Every structure is written in C-alpha cells, then in structure tokens.
C-alpha cells in the first residue's frame, strides 16, 4: 500500500511559512518522502499500517489550506507513468534502435 499526501498550504506570512514547514517536517518524521512539490508518499506493508499513518497525518493537519490523503495499492502505484521533462513519443523517434557492430 502507498499513502499519498497532497497539500496546498498558504505561505504568505511568516506564520504561514512556519506552519507549512512544521507540517512538512512532521511528514518527513513519519517516514514520508517528497514525490513532487506538495506531494509526499510513504510505502506501507498493509492496509492496517496505512491506516495508522493516515490517522497520524490527520493528527497534525494545519487549520488552513487544502490537504488530501489517498491510499493506493502497489499495483496501482506501479501502473503510474512518470515523465521527467521529456516527451516519450518524440524521444523514441529521435533515438530509434541501437545498432551493434560485431568485429
């Protein structure tokens, strides 16, 4: 199981930035890692373990902002397509296959 925490917290004032930083630190302390800005995830061995971490995140939710908590299976997470600044169709056409030479 994977637990994803997606959040959008205000950062306009110094107090808002402190609340944001504290929320992020609590996620890291609970074993979450940053997947993207404002998206943190944690692998859990079972649904029961995922429930424990979901409840823990609920215990330190800030009063302002928007927070979503999602639990997905390993299979669902594995089916995710991830791209890092590249167009896969365009890059596949450019590179083509690799030609090997034998001597």
Order of alpha helices (4+ residues) and beta strands (2+ residues): beta-alpha-beta-beta-alpha-beta-alpha-alpha
